[in-house]
Amino acid sequence: MGGGVFATDQLEFVARYEGIRADKDYVASGNRSFHFITLGGNYYVSPRSHTFKISADLVWSLSKNGNLAALNN
């Protein structure tokens, strides 16, 4: 779930929430729920086009994510 809002014609602020619930087959014990919040922004070089933009994001984990490596399989 996420969204964004334009501060100017060229600058957009964005936010997103992500949640992952791992299956017991992959994570047998411990934390199986992982939650993340992303905050960022987009700068559109041309205010009349979305052809070229510069983006930056910062992601925070809201939960312990040591078991997240098990989902790599």
Secondary structure, DSSP 8 states (H G I E B T S, - for coil): -EEEEESSSSEEEEEEEEEEE--TTT--SS--EEEEEEEEEEEESSTT--SSEEEEEEEEESS--GGGGGGG-
